[in-house]
């Protein structure tokens, strides 16, 4: 967040009607000056790569952030690292800035929807202050007693009886406890009760260290009478002191009578189990006080299973059937296995599936000394077992060994806490019959319903404490419902969320903070949202605006543009062809501006629909009985050789079906991948395809050294070409000479980065072009080798468009570069840093990489929302590329919400009808026209509207 440097500025900013930007030149912006109205919902739109993010994030947000940092002392700034001043003359009227981007999702497995929205923190407080404790042994309600209550109880129930007062010091633990007995004797006590037996303390007394013991100190032996109340009271307090808040009383005359427990804490009077008083961290899975000790609060454990160790039982042990051992080598473990197998009249060459089941169990889980002795000659010596051996390696100090083991492990729900992440005591505090784990796995819709009328189910005391907490919790749940995330649960890990979902969660959190006078900048919040949920999102943004904030949204969505107060259209082209404001004003003013965006909005241009759909191969890939997450025993038929769109509202089960079930099945089949698919029945038709390729939106590289040329592999071909030059051959240069990642040809001053980072102690790091190579990455000798007059650096600085012409007679290079141009990335330079690419650009670089490979015509492509970050014009390019792929006989499956792409598909599978528990079934399938006509589900309704205005090719 970025408050301005002083109070006067704040007043000025609050009064200024506009945010005024003068001379913005960041990235491809061409000296842009613009006035953006404050207190309005403003949309920045334009073709992908035109400079929208450069203006919104790299200029306006960066300057707001920098001003905020300037308010700290130089000393404080030295710890935070500074921020560079963006390349802009000046910005006026800027208020504190909050950016809500997609890239900042946490990879931490401990981060959940509940923790980042803070709803779970409020729930923890609610449970710590109002929940009732129940015993995990008997299920009865726990009680706590004061010393007076305990004394009165004893006087009433044991009146006139003999009684022994005991203080428990050891409860169910192993050890010899010699020192403890000495300490007890020194305190002046003479008797102890060990495992139910009363004993005198003797010198050097000890118990069996390998057995589990209960030890209590005998505090007093007395006959209970009202007149001896003083003595009883002293004994009770003494026992409480030594027993740390708990005591036992025992009637020595009663046969087989169990001792009675008493405690100042929460306690089960039958079994004596006591809980500590609950605090908020009792319910935190990120704290050792609340986390399940077995899975350390992660809810799942990495298990080594027989399936991961023996992936293919048709193989024999010598051919690598036991994956961690590999193929036969002359080493001790194989010799030992050979001995054991020989006794069973089988050998290392016997296929694993033909080995006796009992023998395989022994090989996997080990042969103990007793079994080796009892086995009538079958086993001569103990054998540790493959799985116990691998489990031992998981604790290894070596990173490489732990990494090696990782490939044989499988994540499984923790058997101790059932995936709730908390220890058993924490899961036995209940509020209106539900523990906190049960609440966190409910989807937000069900959770909101549970909180309705909760006051009637609570006691007066609970209501008094919980009133304010319930108000906060309900408010925050309401904001999540507002942004269309009703299908998520608080338990859901943040790393499983899409970019759009995590962005909307942060949006809900921001609405919850109720800040005023702030400038919010958002990056395509509509990603991954069905048209139905889009309406809710727009309302949420308008709500932010109405309470007194300015909202800037970088967006391509038609509804969002039409609902904005002010639109900035940046273009006209992408990359070097962009960077100008081509139209600005209200949506209706943009309509008639003649810009590329306006032509699509007004219907002059459109993505054309093919009247005749592809025939396909007539065969199907059939996935039967998918039951993972919210899928309700779904059987899906995917027609091969067609362009298939899988649609449905957010959370309906599209990703569960495709990304988590179908893709892992295909990946395991073709590439022996380890990721387990979700539960399913069977799959048919695998023999009809020969490989699967998934293209997602993760970055193509996290370092500035990664770029489109290196990722697509075209740089290898280009280096090969330069090494073929006569000049290079004379000098003896190989392809490695032209790499900026290895020593030899690169400039060693900047190690091939082209820039040098100069650390300034109290100021931001300064990036300057390398003084030796002037930013060219290579040394002089390397740059003297030229192809068509251009050095290797000149090639890296070329845009894809120019490179297509430059390499027109190099077919191997041209094929890869041409596909980059085909997917609409002609404006990128070949050497552009991967860190500067948007999610949509990264996905299209991956798509181009796959397209440039020689396909077999039997490939199954899976694309997850390929329209992310794409303008209408780019979607038209993308549709052409996908059509080309499908025309060659490949099957292309896209998970998509964008109607422009759904309407050009050959086959649509619509999942729903709602999100979360209300989804998970196939609502309609067929051609887009058939789905629209069926009138079932939300997609059909919006598709019917879209097809009415569509033009057919």
C-alpha positions, 0 to 999 in steps of 0.5 A, a space after each residue: 500500500 502506498 500512502 503519500 509522503 505527507 499530510 498535505 499531499 493526502 488532502 490534495 490527492 483527496 480533492 484532485 478529480 483525476 490521476 494525471 500521468 505525464 510522459 510514461 515510457 515504461 517498456 513499450 509505452 510511447 510517452 503516454 500522457 493521460 487523465 484517469 478519473 478518480 472514484 470511478 471504475 476504469 477499465 484498461 483494455 487493448 490487444 495483448 502486449 499493447 502496454 496495458 499492464 505497463 501503464 497500470 502496474 509498471 507505472 502507476 502502481 510502481 510509483 505509488 509503491 515507491 512513494 510509500 517506501 520513501 516514507 520510511 527512513 533510509 535505515 529501514 529502506 536498507 532492509 526492504 530493498 528499494 524500488 526504482 522510479 518508473 520511467 515517467 515524467 510525473 504522476 499527480 493525484 495518486 492515492 495509496 495503491 493496492 494491487 491485486 495481481 494473479 501472480 502472487 499465489 502462495 506455494 505454501 501447503 499451509 496456506 488455505 482459503 480460511 487463513 488468507 481470508 482470516 475467516 479461520 482466525 476468527 473461527 479459532 477465536 470463536 472455538 477457543 472462547 465458546 466451544 464445549 470440550 468432549 472426551 475423545 475416549 468416552 465422548 462425554 462432556 468434559 468438566 472442570 472442578 474447583 478445589 472446593 467442589 472436589 472436596 465437597 464431592 469427596 465428603 458427600 460420596 465417600 463419607 466414613 470410608 477409608 480413602 487414599 489421595 494420589 497425585 499422578 506423576 507418570 501417565 502411560 510412558 516407558 522408562 525406569 524412573 529411578 531418579 523420579 523415585 529418589 526425588 519423591 523420597 526426598 520430598 518426604 513421601 514414603 509410598 507410591 502406587 505403580 501400575 495399580 499396586 501400592 509399594 514402599 519407596 526403597 533405595 535404588 528403586 526402579 521399574 522395567 524401562 521397556 514397559 508402559 507405566 502409571 506412577 502416582 504418589 500416595 499423598 495421604 491415607 485418611 478416613 473421610 469425615 466432615 470434621 477432618 475437612 481441613 486435613 482433606 483440603 490440605 491433601 487435595 491441594 498438595 496432590 494438585 501441586 504434585 499432580 500438576 492440576 489433577 488428582 486421584 482418589 482410591 477406595 482401598 476396600 472396594 474390590 476392583 474399584 477404579 480410582 476417581 479422577 479430579 482436575 482443575 482443567 477440562 477433564 473426563 471424570 471416567 478416564 481421567 483424560 484432561 485437556 489444557 484450557 483452549 487458546 486460539 492456537 489450540 485450533 491452529 494447524 500451523 502451531 505445535 499446540 494444535 497441529 496433528 503430530 502425525 502429519 505436522 498439520 498438513 492433512 496428508 502424509 507421503 506414503 510409500 506404497 506397493 503400487 509406487 514401488 512395483 509400477 508394472 507387475 508384469 516385469 521380473 525383478 531382474 528386469 527392474 520390476 522393483 522400481 527403486 532397485 532398477 535392473 539386475 546388477 551384481 550387488 548384495 541386495 539382489 543376491 539376498 533376494 535371489 536366496 529368498 526366492 530360490 527357497 520358494 522355487 522361483 527366481 529373479 526372472 519370474 514376473 512379479 505377478 507370478 510370485 506367491 502373494 505371501 512371499 511378495 508381502 515378505 519382500 515388501 514389508 520384511 522378514 523378522 527374526 522370528 519368521 526366519 526361525 519359524 519358516 521351515 527352511 524358507 527364510 534363513 535370515 531376517 530381511 528388512 523389506 523394500 518399503 521399510 528400507 525406503 521409509 528409512 531413507 525419507 529421514 535421510 540428511 541428504 537432499 538428493 536421497 530424499 528427492 530420489 525417494 520422492 518419486 516412490 511416494 504418494 500423498 495420502 490423507 493423514 490416517 490420524 486426523 482424517 485430513 482435518 490437520 488438527 490433533 485429536 484434542 482440538 477436534 473434540 471441542 464442539 460448537 452446536 455439535 460440529 468441531 472446527 474441522 467439520 466447518 472448514 471442509 464445508 463449502 462457503 454456501 453450506 458454511 453460510 447456511 450453518 451460521 444462519 440462526 446459530 444463536 438459537 443453538 447456543 447458550 446465553 453465555 456463549 451468545 454473549 461472548 460470540 456476538 461480535 465474532 459472529 458478525 465479523 465471520 458472517 460479513 467475510 463469508 458474505 464477501 466471498 459469496 459476493 465474488 462468486 467463490 461459494 464452491 470453495 471451502 476454508 480447508 482448500 489449499 491456496 496452491 490448488 487455486 487458479 490465478 483468477 480464484 486467488 485474485 478474487 479471494 484477495 478482492 473479497 479480503 480487501 472489500 472486508 477491510 472497508 478502506 476508503 480513498 484507495 486506488 485498487 489496480 487489478 489484473 483480469 479478475 474475470 479469469 476462470 469465471 463463467 459469464 454467470 459469475 461475472 455479474 457478481 464480480 462486477 457488482 463487487 468492484 462497483 461496491 468497492 468504488 461506491 464506498 469511496 475508492 478508485 478501481 483500475 481493472 486491466 481486462 478484456 471481458 466484454 461485460 466488464 468493459 460495458 459496465 465501466 465508468 471510463 475505458 482506456 483502449 491501448 494499442 493499436 498493435 502489440 509490442 513495438 506496434 503498441 504503447 499509444 492510447 487509441 481511444 478513451 472515454 465512456 463505453 459508448 464513446 469507445 463504441 464509435 472510436 473505430 479502434 480494434 476493440 470497438 470493432 469487436 464490441 460493436 460486432 463489425 468484427 467477430 470470431 467466425 463459426 464454422 457451419 460444418 463441424 469436423 467429422 472426427 474419427 468416429 471413435 471415442 476416448 471414454 472415461 467411466 465412473 469419475 468420482 474425485 472431489 465433487 464428481 458424481 460418478 461421471 462417464 465422459 465420452 471424448 470424440 477423437 479428432 475434434 475440437 472439444 470444449 469442456 465448460 461449466 460454472 466455476 467449481 463445477 468439476 471441470 478441472 477435477 475431471 480433466 486436469 486431475 483425472 483424465 490428464 494423470 491417467 494419460 500421463 501415467 499411461 504414456 510417460 509413466 508419470 507418478 501423479 495419481 489420478 482421482 478415483 475413477 472406474 475405467 478408461 477405454 480407447 487409450 490405444 487410439 492416441 499416442 501421446 498427451 500434451 498439457 499446456 498450462 499457464 505456469 511461467 516458462 522460467 523464473 529467471 531473466 536468462 529464460 526467454 522464448 528462444 531458449 524455451 522453444 528450443 529454436 536457440 539451439 538451432 540458431 547457435 548450430 547455424 552460427 557454428 556452421 559459419 565459415 568464420 566460426 569454423 576457422 576459429 574452431 567455435 562450436 555451438 557452445 560458444 554462442 550460449 550466454 549461459 556457459 563460459 567461452 563466448 559470453 561476456 564474463 563481466 556480466 556472465 551473459 546477463 547483459 546488465 550488471 546489478 550494482 548494490 547500493 546499501 541504503 538505496 535500491 539496487 541499480 541495473 546498468 548495462 554491462 560496461 564491457 559488452 554494452 548490454 550485448 551479452 557476448 565478448 567481441 570475438 563471438 560477435 564477429 561471427 555473423 549470419 546475413 550481417 547480423 551477430 547472435 545478439 542482433 538475432 536475440 534482439 529481433 522481434 518474432 515478425 522480423 525473424 520470420 523474414 530473416 530465417 525464411 530459408 532455414 526451415 528448421 529454425 523457421 518452423 519454430 519461429 513461425 509458430 510463435 508468430 501464428 499464436 499472435 506473439 509476433 511482437 515479442 523479441 526472441 531474447 525477451 526475459 521470461 519474467 516479463 511475460 504475462 500468463 497468457 503469453 507464457 501459455 502461448 509460448 508453450 503452445 507454439 513450442 508444442 505446435 512446432 514439434 512434428 505431430 503424429 495426428 494422434 496427439 491429445 492436447 489439453 489446454 486450460 483456459 488458453 484465452 487468459 489475457 487475450 484480446 478478441 483479436 488474439 482469440 481469433 488467432 488462437 481459434 485458427 491455430 487450434 483449428 489447424 491442430 484439429 484439422 490434422 486429426 489431433 484431438 484438442 480439448 480446452 477447458 474454457 469460459 470464453 464464449 468466442 472459443 466455445 462457439 467454434 468447438 465441434 463438441 461441448 461437454 457442459 458440467 454443472 449445473 452449479 459449483 461445489 456440491 451442486 455440480 459434478 454431473 454432465 448437464 449437456 453435450 453435443 455441438 454448441 448449437 445442440 447445447 444452446 438448444 437443450 436450454 439446460 445449465 447456465 452455459 446453454 443460456 449464454 451460448 444461445 445469446 452468443 450464437 444469435 449474433 454470431 456470423 457463420 463462415 
